[in-house]
């Protein structure tokens, strides 16, 4: 017995046993008595020594090291990130010295346990097993157990360390992912971001793995920013360079890429995938006599014949441009080019008059049209996307529920929503990885659920039959392309009614105060003169100046070349501002909008208030309401569009206020001219 213990305990790394010998009894052999069990009893299997130290130690050490390296990978796959390093708090723990020490300590404890008691336990199982192959695999089994224990216990150690990290020191700093959305899709994109943060926080101790910064801009602004390389100026005006862009349709990506290439730049697009789609529909009350499968052009003709209005988004938006592709398609009825152009003009005049009748803001997208407070909503149909209609009906977009039904045209465009990832040089690898995880989530099961909740049609999924939709209808997509969109916008400029615009510039004393880049008066004169050069030859543009008790008319409304700069050069700012009187006079001067022309007044002011008019706010509203003229305000002061006087003049005329950046009014002027002319 002593000889056996010396051999076994020594091989297992335990202290050698001591013995006390009296006589020669230590040489006796203790064995089973075969006769006692019977003559047919099987002899006991011979004993099997455990693996020797020189074999056991390298196997255990190698397996433990491999298990420690595999623990983060296993943790990552168990929690769905699928990367070599766990995301969220567990990944943060591994980036700290104490997190690595926690994993190393776990591996060391497993090594001590495997090298000793487990080795003897495996040997005993192998001895008693009837399978001879198990005896040969006892060394391999020892390494496998070492690897499995370290990997599993390492995952538990990371989870325990991450839980302690959050409990003792709150959540670590998550990477910020910039998500760019079109102006009309800001709210649903924010909902997607919130759903992603909630889901990742649920399995990450309440800490989202990334913070999503969602911001929006128009397609034209995005194209300009991409072509310019998204420098500091665009960072201030729009937001940071996007990590993920969710455009309205793939054509916006192709257009931005082409604009950047024309400017000598290459967009750092690292990936693009289609995540969902939404067709363009005609949203109409139930009493409208419209049937699915009819051409969109025929639907507009039916509405016009029945005395209905048709509100179509501005062609500068994706929906407005794509919807006009089937409307502008030439048919056999358009025998000559003159007849074709006349038909386009007639249709656009009807659409323009529909906007006038409903007091819709010019340049509106689909959401702005649906959410406008018009008086003719009961006799108006809207060309919008299926998503816009569903969100309008359920109250998500406007805050109140309504009931319009979706009518699917035979030649309806379908917008394919994409997730575009960027790899800007200044973006960290951690932020890029977080952006990729968000894009992957959008194509996963829970991401598709979130897309469906935002009323989109995810790839491989469908919507529920609610909110006036017909999810079982699979509209045949119309042929659309970037070239067709450009062609539509060019034809729109010819078919659209001409404009009559009057620009009224505030020349009061506060406008003459010097600031960085020049006084507000100097900035207004400079940028108005530049903007006038881009006005079409058939549009009428005039410039007024108001100060004190005087309203000057240096540039009367006229077509053709205009000398705005020289006409305003001799005027010096000073005195109070007769704002109400100037705007009321300008509204009367330009006259109402008609089927042939659109009229508007643009006011450039710092919004310091009206302190020189002979009329008050109530008298002003009475003088301008119902005149058919929209008033746009460009706020150049520190108060911005929150100035009470600017709210009064825009609310009374179904106009809009835009805030200017310090030292420039070029961008708001370009936006207004693009919407009106």
Buried (B, 14 or more C-beta within 10 A) or exposed (E): EEEEEEEBBBBBBEEEEEEEEEEEEEEEEEEEEEEEEEEEEEEEEEEBEBBEBEEBBEBBBEBBBBBBBBBBBBBBEEBBBEBEBBBBBBBBBBEEEEBEEBBEEBBEBBBEBBBBEBBBEBBEBBBEBEEEEBBEEBBEBBBBBBBBBBBBBBBEBBBEBBBBBBEEEEBBEBBEBBBBBBBBBBBBBBBBBBBBBEBBBEBBBEBBBBEBBBBBBBBBBBBBBBBBBBEEEBEEEBBBBBBBBBBBBBBBBEBBBBBBEEEEBEBBBBBBEBBBBBBBBBBBBEEBEBEBEBBBBBBBBBBBEEEBBBBBBBBBBBBBBBBBBBBBBEEEEBEEEEEBBEBBBEBBBBBBBBBBBBBBBBBBBBBBBBBBEBEBBEBBBBBBBBBBBBBBBBEBBBEEEBEBBBBBBBBBBBBBBBBBBBBBEEBEEBBBBBBBBBBBBBBEEBBBBBBBBBBBBBBEEEBEEEBBBBBEBEBEBBEBEBEBBEBBBEBBEEBBBBBBBBBBBBBBBBBBEEEEEBBBBBBBBBBBBBBBEEBBEBBBBBBBBBBBEEBBBBBBBEBEEBEBBEBBEEBEBBBBBBBBBBBBBBBEBBBBBBBEBBBBBBBBBBBBBBEBBEBEBEBBBEBBEEBBBBBBBBBBBEBBBEBEBBBBBBBBBBBBBBBBBEBBBBBBBBBBBBBBB
